[in-house]
Amino acid sequence: MPGKLYLCATPIGNLGDITYRCVETLKSVDVVAAEDTRRTVTLLNYLNIEKPLVSYHDHNRKEKGGALLERLKNGENIALVSDAGTPAISDPGEDLVALCAENGIETVPIPGPVAAINGLIVSGLPTGRFAFEGFLSVNRRSRTELLEKLRTEERTVIFHEAPHKLLNTLTDLRKYLGNRRIALCREMTKIHEEIFRTDLDGAIARYSENPPKGEFVLVVEGRPAAEAQAEERAKWEEMTVEEHVKMYTDAGMTEKEAIKAAANDRGVSKRDIYNVIKI
């Protein structure tokens, strides 16, 4: 009978955030697969747990993934942990979970801390709909393409960032997104935890004068509705009424629907639009 892979969420800072279920799982498995075995040893020592450790990280995921799969097939239960927080999110564990899914190995989530979600809930920004982007690519082309797409993203957007890259990231966000509201959540759950709510101009000003320290979760406001409306209005203000209606019919609307939509845009009656296009 094959074993199970347990995805164990571990503290992102404060060791007291470990869940009872996670502790019991770490005690029960045959082996712990860790992104950084040194950090995991510290956690296991804190919990008075002794378990064999296997290194599984970004640079050995292909080699070790197959070996871990074989151990699972042979009946061993394995706990997967990341450096901190929930494994398989912006994490090589994603590949191991996919490998298990392809091979019929049961995967069990053991819930716990997630830095991105904790940043979101204290941000003061809308939480109903959000997009998680993790770390921005350091490749300039990939980075620019993503930021161009995010310019029209209406959901709250969450990033991770390291202190030495923070100012460059804030500058790029300002360039492509405009002066959005942002919450900078630093060293979450640790002694020096700090939540700084401002806008991108304010964030750039602060960290230009005060070099950032610690790991950051950045929670950025989605595109404001007023901005989207203004841009949409700018599109059709330069159009003739006929062009405005055609824009909607080309998008698949009937002529009647297009006339109504154009009338709503322009704040006039449907008859006013109809009279122009039927002249």
PASEBA-1860 file (N, C-alpha, C; in nm, 3 decimals):
! residues 279
1> MPGKLYLC> 0.085/-0.120/0.000/0.000/0.000/0.000/0.089/0.125/0.000 ~ 0.066/0.219/-0.093/0.152/0.339/-0.099/0.132/0.430/0.022 ~ 0.235/0.511/0.049/0.225/0.607/0.157/0.156/0.734/0.113 ~ 0.158/0.833/0.199/0.093/0.961/0.170/0.196/1.073/0.182 ~ 0.174/1.177/0.102/0.256/1.298/0.112/0.176/1.401/0.191 ~ 0.231/1.447/0.302/0.165/1.548/0.385/0.231/1.684/0.360 ~ 0.151/1.781/0.322/0.201/1.917/0.298/0.184/1.996/0.427 ~ 0.292/2.007/0.501/0.287/2.064/0.636/0.324/2.213/0.636
9> ATPIGNLG> 0.227/2.296/0.666/0.254/2.440/0.678/0.322/2.467/0.811 ~ 0.437/2.533/0.806/0.514/2.561/0.927/0.519/2.712/0.951 ~ 0.556/2.756/1.069/0.555/2.900/1.102/0.639/2.983/1.004 ~ 0.592/3.105/0.978/0.667/3.198/0.893/0.759/3.286/0.976 ~ 0.756/3.269/1.105/0.843/3.347/1.194/0.829/3.299/1.336 ~ 0.713/3.322/1.393/0.687/3.285/1.532/0.662/3.135/1.542 ~ 0.749/3.064/1.613/0.736/2.919/1.622/0.608/2.877/1.693 ~ 0.549/2.968/1.769/0.425/2.937/1.838/0.306/2.919/1.746
17> DITYRCVE> 0.324/2.951/1.617/0.214/2.939/1.522/0.198/2.798/1.466 ~ 0.285/2.706/1.507/0.272/2.568/1.461/0.138/2.511/1.509 ~ 0.069/2.436/1.425/-0.060/2.379/1.467/-0.039/2.243/1.534 ~ -0.134/2.206/1.616/-0.129/2.076/1.684/-0.127/1.964/1.582 ~ -0.208/1.978/1.477/-0.215/1.874/1.374/-0.082/1.860/1.301 ~ -0.015/1.972/1.277/0.115/1.966/1.210/0.217/1.893/1.297 ~ 0.216/1.922/1.426/0.308/1.855/1.519/0.284/1.704/1.517 ~ 0.157/1.665/1.526/0.125/1.522/1.526/0.165/1.455/1.395
25> TLKSVDVV> 0.150/1.527/1.285/0.189/1.472/1.155/0.339/1.453/1.146 ~ 0.415/1.555/1.189/0.562/1.544/1.185/0.611/1.430/1.273 ~ 0.540/1.403/1.381/0.578/1.292/1.468/0.551/1.156/1.403 ~ 0.448/1.151/1.319/0.401/1.022/1.268/0.466/0.976/1.138 ~ 0.520/1.070/1.059/0.572/1.031/0.927/0.706/0.958/0.938 ~ 0.744/0.896/0.827/0.871/0.822/0.823/0.989/0.913/0.793 ~ 0.963/1.020/0.717/1.073/1.109/0.678/1.016/1.248/0.651 ~ 1.101/1.349/0.670/1.062/1.487/0.642/1.146/1.538/0.525
33> AAEDTRRT> 1.080/1.583/0.420/1.148/1.643/0.306/1.146/1.794/0.325 ~ 1.264/1.855/0.332/1.274/1.995/0.370/1.348/2.077/0.265 ~ 1.298/2.199/0.242/1.365/2.289/0.149/1.502/2.330/0.204 ~ 1.508/2.356/0.335/1.634/2.389/0.401/1.641/2.306/0.529 ~ 1.722/2.202/0.527/1.726/2.109/0.641/1.773/2.177/0.769 ~ 1.856/2.282/0.756/1.905/2.351/0.876/1.790/2.420/0.949 ~ 1.705/2.486/0.873/1.590/2.552/0.936/1.495/2.450/0.995 ~ 1.476/2.340/0.923/1.382/2.239/0.970/1.433/2.170/1.096
41> VTLLNYLN> 1.563/2.152/1.106/1.620/2.095/1.229/1.589/2.184/1.349 ~ 1.599/2.316/1.329/1.568/2.410/1.438/1.424/2.393/1.483 ~ 1.333/2.378/1.385/1.191/2.361/1.419/1.169/2.227/1.490 ~ 1.226/2.121/1.436/1.206/1.989/1.497/1.266/1.983/1.638 ~ 1.379/2.047/1.659/1.438/2.051/1.793/1.347/2.125/1.890 ~ 1.287/2.233/1.843/1.193/2.311/1.924/1.074/2.224/1.965 ~ 1.034/2.132/1.875/0.918/2.047/1.900/0.957/1.913/1.964 ~ 1.088/1.894/1.989/1.139/1.767/2.045/1.101/1.648/1.957
49> IEKPLVSY> 1.119/1.666/1.826/1.090/1.560/1.730/1.220/1.520/1.660 ~ 1.246/1.390/1.652/1.361/1.340/1.577/1.310/1.259/1.458 ~ 1.345/1.304/1.338/1.304/1.235/1.216/1.415/1.243/1.113 ~ 1.427/1.142/1.026/1.522/1.152/0.915/1.483/1.269/0.824 ~ 1.580/1.343/0.778/1.556/1.457/0.691/1.613/1.432/0.552 ~ 1.540/1.474/0.451/1.586/1.467/0.313/1.577/1.607/0.255 ~ 1.681/1.649/0.186/1.681/1.781/0.123/1.599/1.778/-0.008 ~ 1.507/1.871/-0.021/1.429/1.883/-0.146/1.410/2.032/-0.173
57> HDHNRKEK> 1.480/2.082/-0.274/1.475/2.226/-0.301/1.480/2.254/-0.450 ~ 1.489/2.381/-0.485/1.480/2.425/-0.624/1.586/2.361/-0.713 ~ 1.703/2.334/-0.659/1.814/2.287/-0.742/1.824/2.135/-0.754 ~ 1.747/2.062/-0.670/1.755/1.916/-0.681/1.617/1.852/-0.698 ~ 1.517/1.935/-0.730/1.379/1.885/-0.733/1.359/1.769/-0.831 ~ 1.426/1.773/-0.947/1.407/1.665/-1.045/1.466/1.534/-0.995 ~ 1.586/1.542/-0.944/1.654/1.422/-0.893/1.583/1.366/-0.770 ~ 1.557/1.453/-0.672/1.500/1.408/-0.545/1.351/1.376/-0.557
65> GGALLERL> 1.283/1.444/-0.650/1.140/1.418/-0.667/1.112/1.272/-0.701 ~ 1.189/1.218/-0.795/1.171/1.078/-0.832/1.202/0.983/-0.717 ~ 1.306/1.016/-0.640/1.343/0.931/-0.526/1.235/0.934/-0.419 ~ 1.178/1.052/-0.395/1.071/1.062/-0.295/0.947/0.987/-0.342 ~ 0.919/0.995/-0.471/0.804/0.923/-0.525/0.819/0.772/-0.503 ~ 0.939/0.720/-0.525/0.962/0.577/-0.504/0.940/0.539/-0.358 ~ 0.984/0.624/-0.268/0.965/0.596/-0.126/0.816/0.593/-0.091 ~ 0.741/0.685/-0.150/0.597/0.688/-0.128/0.531/0.562/-0.184
73> KNGENIAL> 0.573/0.522/-0.303/0.518/0.400/-0.364/0.547/0.277/-0.278 ~ 0.660/0.282/-0.207/0.698/0.169/-0.122/0.635/0.174/0.017 ~ 0.544/0.268/0.037/0.466/0.269/0.161/0.509/0.368/0.267 ~ 0.613/0.447/0.241/0.656/0.545/0.341/0.567/0.669/0.336 ~ 0.540/0.726/0.453/0.469/0.854/0.462/0.572/0.966/0.474 ~ 0.553/1.072/0.397/0.651/1.180/0.392/0.583/1.313/0.423 ~ 0.646/1.393/0.508/0.601/1.530/0.534/0.688/1.624/0.451 ~ 0.624/1.710/0.375/0.697/1.810/0.297/0.683/1.945/0.366
81> VSDAGTPA> 0.798/2.010/0.392/0.795/2.144/0.454/0.883/2.238/0.370 ~ 0.844/2.365/0.368/0.924/2.465/0.298/1.010/2.540/0.400 ~ 1.081/2.642/0.354/1.160/2.724/0.447/1.071/2.780/0.556 ~ 0.952/2.824/0.516/0.856/2.882/0.610/0.721/2.890/0.540 ~ 0.614/2.870/0.615/0.481/2.882/0.558/0.433/2.755/0.491 ~ 0.345/2.772/0.394/0.279/2.660/0.329/0.357/2.612/0.207 ~ 0.395/2.484/0.202/0.470/2.435/0.086/0.384/2.431/-0.040 ~ 0.453/2.433/-0.154/0.392/2.425/-0.288/0.335/2.558/-0.337
89> ISDPGEDL> 0.354/2.667/-0.262/0.316/2.800/-0.309/0.445/2.879/-0.329 ~ 0.475/2.916/-0.456/0.604/2.978/-0.489/0.716/2.893/-0.431 ~ 0.710/2.764/-0.458/0.792/2.668/-0.385/0.809/2.542/-0.471 ~ 0.926/2.477/-0.465/0.947/2.356/-0.546/0.853/2.241/-0.513 ~ 0.787/2.248/-0.397/0.690/2.145/-0.362/0.580/2.129/-0.465 ~ 0.555/2.233/-0.543/0.454/2.228/-0.648/0.480/2.110/-0.743 ~ 0.607/2.090/-0.778/0.644/1.981/-0.870/0.620/1.845/-0.808 ~ 0.651/1.831/-0.680/0.634/1.703/-0.613/0.486/1.668/-0.601
97> VALCAENG> 0.403/1.767/-0.573/0.258/1.743/-0.566/0.205/1.698/-0.701 ~ 0.252/1.764/-0.809/0.209/1.726/-0.944/0.251/1.582/-0.976 ~ 0.373/1.546/-0.934/0.425/1.411/-0.956/0.339/1.308/-0.883 ~ 0.300/1.341/-0.761/0.214/1.251/-0.684/0.076/1.238/-0.749 ~ 0.023/1.349/-0.799/-0.108/1.347/-0.864/-0.104/1.257/-0.987 ~ 0.004/1.264/-1.063/0.019/1.183/-1.185/0.031/1.035/-1.153 ~ 0.080/1.003/-1.033/0.106/0.864/-0.997/0.009/0.808/-0.894 ~ -0.099/0.877/-0.870/-0.202/0.826/-0.779/-0.164/0.821/-0.634
105> IETVPIPG> -0.067/0.906/-0.593/-0.027/0.911/-0.452/-0.113/1.014/-0.379 ~ -0.172/0.974/-0.268/-0.258/1.066/-0.193/-0.176/1.180/-0.131 ~ -0.226/1.302/-0.147/-0.161/1.420/-0.092/-0.254/1.485/0.009 ~ -0.203/1.510/0.128/-0.287/1.560/0.238/-0.240/1.699/0.282 ~ -0.324/1.802/0.271/-0.283/1.935/0.319/-0.298/1.946/0.470 ~ -0.195/1.997/0.535/-0.200/2.025/0.679/-0.194/2.178/0.691 ~ -0.309/2.245/0.704/-0.314/2.391/0.694/-0.235/2.463/0.803 ~ -0.199/2.586/0.770/-0.125/2.668/0.865/-0.090/2.802/0.804
113> PVAAINGL> 0.017/2.865/0.850/0.051/3.001/0.807/0.079/3.014/0.657 ~ 0.028/3.125/0.600/0.057/3.164/0.462/0.088/3.314/0.464 ~ 0.209/3.351/0.431/0.249/3.492/0.442/0.161/3.582/0.357 ~ 0.131/3.540/0.235/0.053/3.623/0.144/-0.086/3.653/0.200 ~ -0.151/3.551/0.255/-0.286/3.570/0.309/-0.283/3.656/0.434 ~ -0.184/3.636/0.519/-0.173/3.720/0.638/-0.150/3.866/0.602 ~ -0.069/3.889/0.497/-0.050/4.025/0.450/-0.178/4.085/0.396 ~ -0.252/4.006/0.322/-0.378/4.054/0.264/-0.478/4.095/0.371
121> IVSGLPTG> -0.493/4.014/0.473/-0.599/4.042/0.570/-0.570/4.163/0.659 ~ -0.443/4.204/0.667/-0.412/4.323/0.747/-0.386/4.447/0.660 ~ -0.400/4.432/0.528/-0.363/4.539/0.436/-0.458/4.658/0.439 ~ -0.584/4.633/0.473/-0.684/4.740/0.463/-0.736/4.757/0.321 ~ -0.694/4.671/0.230/-0.740/4.673/0.091/-0.844/4.563/0.069 ~ -0.920/4.569/-0.040/-1.024/4.468/-0.063/-0.969/4.326/-0.064 ~ -1.036/4.236/0.006/-0.989/4.098/0.019/-1.076/3.996/-0.056 ~ -1.189/4.040/-0.110/-1.282/3.946/-0.174/-1.227/3.881/-0.298
129> RFAFEGFL> -1.147/3.955/-0.374/-1.087/3.903/-0.497/-0.942/3.949/-0.500 ~ -0.852/3.856/-0.522/-0.710/3.895/-0.522/-0.630/3.804/-0.615 ~ -0.513/3.852/-0.655/-0.421/3.775/-0.739/-0.287/3.767/-0.667 ~ -0.229/3.648/-0.665/-0.099/3.628/-0.601/0.006/3.610/-0.709 ~ 0.110/3.693/-0.709/0.215/3.686/-0.812/0.350/3.642/-0.758 ~ 0.364/3.625/-0.627/0.492/3.581/-0.572/0.602/3.682/-0.598 ~ 0.720/3.633/-0.631/0.834/3.721/-0.660/0.831/3.761/-0.808 ~ 0.848/3.888/-0.837/0.858/3.932/-0.975/0.984/3.875/-1.040
137> SVNRRSRT> 0.976/3.843/-1.166/1.092/3.791/-1.239/1.202/3.897/-1.244 ~ 1.327/3.851/-1.238/1.439/3.944/-1.253/1.472/3.965/-1.401 ~ 1.414/3.882/-1.488/1.431/3.902/-1.631/1.350/4.024/-1.674 ~ 1.416/4.122/-1.730/1.351/4.249/-1.760/1.230/4.234/-1.853 ~ 1.244/4.152/-1.956/1.134/4.136/-2.050/1.012/4.071/-1.984 ~ 1.036/3.961/-1.912/0.925/3.892/-1.844/0.860/3.983/-1.740 ~ 0.942/4.056/-1.670/0.893/4.147/-1.566/0.805/4.256/-1.627 ~ 0.852/4.315/-1.737/0.777/4.421/-1.803/0.644/4.370/-1.858
145> ELLEKLRT> 0.646/4.251/-1.920/0.524/4.194/-1.976/0.419/4.171/-1.867 ~ 0.462/4.119/-1.751/0.368/4.095/-1.643/0.311/4.226/-1.590 ~ 0.398/4.325/-1.567/0.351/4.452/-1.512/0.257/4.524/-1.609 ~ 0.280/4.509/-1.737/0.188/4.566/-1.836/0.050/4.502/-1.823 ~ 0.047/4.370/-1.803/-0.081/4.301/-1.787/-0.151/4.342/-1.657 ~ -0.071/4.360/-1.552/-0.129/4.394/-1.421/-0.183/4.537/-1.416 ~ -0.148/4.617/-1.513/-0.196/4.756/-1.514/-0.349/4.762/-1.515 ~ -0.412/4.664/-1.580/-0.559/4.663/-1.586/-0.622/4.564/-1.488
153> EERTVIFH> -0.541/4.502/-1.402/-0.592/4.406/-1.304/-0.671/4.479/-1.196 ~ -0.798/4.443/-1.181/-0.885/4.512/-1.085/-0.880/4.448/-0.946 ~ -0.828/4.327/-0.937/-0.818/4.261/-0.807/-0.697/4.314/-0.729 ~ -0.702/4.302/-0.598/-0.585/4.330/-0.514/-0.474/4.232/-0.553 ~ -0.350/4.282/-0.563/-0.239/4.199/-0.609/-0.135/4.185/-0.498 ~ -0.088/4.062/-0.476/0.007/4.033/-0.368/0.140/3.986/-0.427 ~ 0.249/4.044/-0.374/0.383/4.004/-0.415/0.465/3.968/-0.291 ~ 0.571/3.892/-0.311/0.676/3.875/-0.211/0.798/3.953/-0.260
161> EAPHKLLN> 0.877/4.007/-0.167/1.000/4.073/-0.209/1.105/4.071/-0.100 ~ 1.230/4.059/-0.145/1.345/4.063/-0.055/1.388/4.208/-0.035 ~ 1.451/4.241/0.079/1.483/4.381/0.107/1.574/4.448/0.004 ~ 1.673/4.373/-0.049/1.767/4.436/-0.142/1.705/4.464/-0.279 ~ 1.587/4.408/-0.306/1.520/4.432/-0.434/1.397/4.523/-0.419 ~ 1.364/4.557/-0.295/1.238/4.626/-0.269/1.224/4.757/-0.345 ~ 1.324/4.845/-0.336/1.311/4.977/-0.396/1.294/4.969/-0.547 ~ 1.366/4.880/-0.612/1.350/4.862/-0.757/1.210/4.814/-0.792
169> TLTDLRKY> 1.159/4.723/-0.710/1.024/4.672/-0.734/0.919/4.781/-0.716 ~ 0.932/4.859/-0.609/0.837/4.968/-0.587/0.841/5.068/-0.702 ~ 0.961/5.097/-0.752/0.976/5.191/-0.863/0.910/5.138/-0.989 ~ 0.926/5.008/-1.015/0.863/4.948/-1.133/0.711/4.945/-1.118 ~ 0.663/4.914/-0.999/0.517/4.914/-0.976/0.460/5.053/-1.000 ~ 0.530/5.155/-0.953/0.484/5.294/-0.973/0.482/5.329/-1.121 ~ 0.583/5.287/-1.193/0.594/5.318/-1.336/0.480/5.258/-1.417 ~ 0.446/5.133/-1.387/0.347/5.064/-1.470/0.204/5.071/-1.417
177> LGNRRIAL> 0.189/5.083/-1.285/0.054/5.081/-1.227/0.004/5.218/-1.186 ~ 0.092/5.317/-1.179/0.051/5.446/-1.127/0.064/5.448/-0.976 ~ 0.014/5.554/-0.914/0.032/5.569/-0.769/-0.077/5.498/-0.691 ~ -0.072/5.366/-0.689/-0.172/5.284/-0.618/-0.146/5.282/-0.468 ~ -0.251/5.251/-0.394/-0.234/5.225/-0.250/-0.160/5.093/-0.232 ~ -0.083/5.083/-0.124/-0.006/4.963/-0.098/0.011/4.943/0.053 ~ 0.012/4.817/0.093/0.048/4.781/0.231/0.178/4.701/0.224 ~ 0.279/4.745/0.296/0.407/4.675/0.301/0.415/4.604/0.435
185> CREMTKIH> 0.410/4.471/0.431/0.405/4.390/0.552/0.543/4.326/0.571 ~ 0.613/4.373/0.672/0.753/4.334/0.691/0.770/4.241/0.811 ~ 0.852/4.135/0.791/0.886/4.044/0.900/0.762/3.992/0.973 ~ 0.668/3.941/0.899/0.541/3.902/0.957/0.556/3.792/1.062 ~ 0.488/3.809/1.173/0.482/3.724/1.292/0.611/3.726/1.374 ~ 0.712/3.801/1.329/0.839/3.807/1.402/0.841/3.927/1.498 ~ 0.948/3.941/1.572/0.959/4.047/1.673/0.944/4.185/1.612 ~ 1.002/4.205/1.493/1.000/4.338/1.430/0.893/4.350/1.322
193> EEIFRTDL> 0.785/4.276/1.338/0.675/4.284/1.241/0.627/4.429/1.228 ~ 0.600/4.468/1.104/0.555/4.605/1.078/0.459/4.605/0.958 ~ 0.348/4.674/0.971/0.252/4.692/0.862/0.250/4.840/0.828 ~ 0.294/4.875/0.710/0.302/5.015/0.667/0.206/5.036/0.551 ~ 0.100/5.112/0.574/0.000/5.138/0.471/0.021/5.278/0.414 ~ 0.034/5.287/0.284/0.064/5.415/0.221/0.025/5.404/0.073 ~ 0.086/5.485/-0.013/0.075/5.465/-0.157/0.216/5.443/-0.212 ~ 0.227/5.414/-0.340/0.359/5.380/-0.395/0.457/5.497/-0.385
201> DGAIARYS> 0.408/5.620/-0.402/0.498/5.735/-0.385/0.550/5.743/-0.242 ~ 0.461/5.720/-0.147/0.501/5.725/-0.006/0.599/5.614/0.029 ~ 0.577/5.495/-0.030/0.666/5.381/-0.004/0.805/5.408/-0.061 ~ 0.809/5.461/-0.182/0.939/5.491/-0.245/1.015/5.596/-0.164 ~ 0.942/5.698/-0.119/1.006/5.804/-0.041/1.063/5.747/0.089 ~ 0.987/5.662/0.156/1.033/5.607/0.284/1.157/5.521/0.268 ~ 1.153/5.430/0.172/1.264/5.335/0.162/1.381/5.388/0.080 ~ 1.365/5.506/0.021/1.480/5.573/-0.039/1.567/5.632/0.071
209> ENPPKGEF> 1.503/5.672/0.181/1.576/5.734/0.293/1.614/5.631/0.400 ~ 1.536/5.523/0.409/1.561/5.421/0.512/1.576/5.285/0.445 ~ 1.697/5.233/0.432/1.718/5.104/0.367/1.631/4.995/0.430 ~ 1.555/4.923/0.349/1.464/4.822/0.405/1.539/4.703/0.464 ~ 1.478/4.644/0.566/1.534/4.525/0.630/1.422/4.422/0.644 ~ 1.458/4.296/0.627/1.360/4.189/0.645/1.284/4.156/0.518 ~ 1.208/4.047/0.524/1.130/4.001/0.409/0.996/4.073/0.406 ~ 0.948/4.102/0.284/0.826/4.180/0.266/0.717/4.104/0.191
217> VLVVEGRP> 0.593/4.127/0.233/0.476/4.095/0.152/0.419/4.229/0.109 ~ 0.403/4.247/-0.022/0.349/4.371/-0.076/0.206/4.346/-0.123 ~ 0.113/4.424/-0.071/-0.027/4.409/-0.109/-0.068/4.539/-0.179 ~ -0.097/4.528/-0.309/-0.116/4.646/-0.392/-0.261/4.656/-0.438 ~ -0.314/4.776/-0.432/-0.450/4.803/-0.476/-0.469/4.767/-0.623 ~ -0.583/4.706/-0.655/-0.615/4.680/-0.794/-0.650/4.810/-0.866 ~ -0.666/4.800/-0.994/-0.696/4.920/-1.073/-0.827/4.984/-1.026 ~ -0.823/5.110/-0.985/-0.945/5.176/-0.938/-1.049/5.184/-1.049
225> AAEAQAEE> -1.176/5.167/-1.013/-1.284/5.170/-1.112/-1.288/5.303/-1.186 ~ -1.260/5.413/-1.117/-1.265/5.546/-1.180/-1.161/5.557/-1.291 ~ -1.044/5.495/-1.269/-0.938/5.498/-1.370/-0.981/5.420/-1.494 ~ -1.042/5.303/-1.471/-1.089/5.222/-1.583/-1.198/5.294/-1.662 ~ -1.289/5.360/-1.589/-1.397/5.433/-1.655/-1.344/5.550/-1.736 ~ -1.246/5.619/-1.680/-1.188/5.734/-1.751/-1.118/5.689/-1.879 ~ -1.049/5.575/-1.872/-0.980/5.525/-1.990/-1.079/5.480/-2.096 ~ -1.187/5.416/-2.052/-1.289/5.372/-2.146/-1.357/5.492/-2.212
233> RAKWEEMT> -1.381/5.595/-2.132/-1.444/5.715/-2.185/-1.353/5.782/-2.289 ~ -1.224/5.783/-2.260/-1.130/5.846/-2.352/-1.129/5.775/-2.488 ~ -1.158/5.644/-2.487/-1.159/5.568/-2.612/-1.268/5.619/-2.707 ~ -1.389/5.634/-2.650/-1.500/5.668/-2.740/-1.523/5.817/-2.758 ~ -1.463/5.899/-2.673/-1.483/6.044/-2.689/-1.428/6.095/-2.822 ~ -1.328/6.025/-2.875/-1.271/6.065/-3.003/-1.340/5.999/-3.121 ~ -1.437/5.911/-3.093/-1.511/5.843/-3.199/-1.633/5.923/-3.243 ~ -1.676/5.900/-3.366/-1.808/5.949/-3.406/-1.911/5.857/-3.343
241> VEEHVKMY> -2.037/5.897/-3.345/-2.143/5.812/-3.290/-2.149/5.680/-3.367 ~ -2.132/5.687/-3.500/-2.135/5.565/-3.581/-2.022/5.469/-3.541 ~ -1.904/5.525/-3.519/-1.790/5.442/-3.479/-1.811/5.382/-3.341 ~ -1.876/5.458/-3.255/-1.904/5.412/-3.119/-1.998/5.291/-3.122 ~ -2.104/5.301/-3.201/-2.198/5.189/-3.213/-2.130/5.069/-3.278 ~ -2.050/5.095/-3.381/-1.980/4.986/-3.451/-1.883/4.914/-3.357 ~ -1.823/4.987/-3.263/-1.733/4.924/-3.166/-1.806/4.813/-3.092 ~ -1.931/4.836/-3.056/-2.008/4.737/-2.982/-2.061/4.625/-3.073
249> TDAGMTEK> -2.103/4.660/-3.193/-2.152/4.554/-3.284/-2.037/4.462/-3.325 ~ -1.917/4.520/-3.341/-1.800/4.437/-3.373/-1.766/4.342/-3.258 ~ -1.805/4.383/-3.136/-1.781/4.299/-3.018/-1.887/4.191/-3.001 ~ -1.989/4.190/-3.091/-2.089/4.084/-3.087/-2.229/4.127/-3.045 ~ -2.247/4.256/-3.013/-2.380/4.303/-2.974/-2.470/4.319/-3.097 ~ -2.599/4.308/-3.075/-2.694/4.344/-3.180/-2.693/4.496/-3.194 ~ -2.748/4.545/-3.304/-2.751/4.691/-3.323/-2.829/4.759/-3.210 ~ -2.939/4.698/-3.169/-3.022/4.754/-3.062/-2.942/4.763/-2.932
257> EAIKAAAN> -2.869/4.654/-2.899/-2.787/4.654/-2.777/-2.674/4.755/-2.786 ~ -2.616/4.767/-2.905/-2.505/4.861/-2.925/-2.550/5.006/-2.910 ~ -2.669/5.036/-2.962/-2.724/5.172/-2.949/-2.748/5.205/-2.801 ~ -2.803/5.109/-2.728/-2.828/5.130/-2.586/-2.698/5.153/-2.510 ~ -2.595/5.072/-2.540/-2.465/5.084/-2.472/-2.400/5.219/-2.503 ~ -2.404/5.260/-2.630/-2.346/5.388/-2.668/-2.420/5.504/-2.602 ~ -2.552/5.492/-2.593/-2.632/5.596/-2.528/-2.596/5.608/-2.380 ~ -2.578/5.492/-2.314/-2.539/5.493/-2.173/-2.403/5.559/-2.154
265> DRGVSKRD> -2.308/5.526/-2.244/-2.175/5.585/-2.236/-2.181/5.736/-2.246 ~ -2.261/5.785/-2.340/-2.263/5.928/-2.372/-2.363/6.008/-2.288 ~ -2.444/5.937/-2.211/-2.540/6.007/-2.126/-2.652/6.073/-2.205 ~ -2.690/6.009/-2.315/-2.799/6.061/-2.398/-2.903/5.952/-2.414 ~ -3.014/5.984/-2.481/-3.119/5.885/-2.503/-3.084/5.794/-2.621 ~ -3.145/5.676/-2.623/-3.125/5.584/-2.735/-3.172/5.648/-2.866 ~ -3.280/5.728/-2.858/-3.332/5.793/-2.978/-3.230/5.890/-3.037 ~ -3.155/5.959/-2.950/-3.052/6.051/-3.000/-2.948/5.976/-3.083
273> IYNVIKI> -2.907/5.858/-3.034/-2.809/5.778/-3.106/-2.870/5.725/-3.235 ~ -2.992/5.676/-3.225/-3.061/5.619/-3.341/-3.077/5.723/-3.453 ~ -3.113/5.844/-3.414/-3.133/5.949/-3.513/-3.005/5.983/-3.588 ~ -2.892/5.973/-3.519/-2.764/6.006/-3.585/-2.726/5.896/-3.684 ~ -2.735/5.769/-3.643/-2.687/5.663/-3.731/-2.783/5.631/-3.844 ~ -2.908/5.679/-3.833/-3.006/5.650/-3.938/-3.021/5.765/-4.036 ~ -2.945/5.874/-4.014/-2.954/5.990/-4.104/-2.897/5.950/-4.243
END
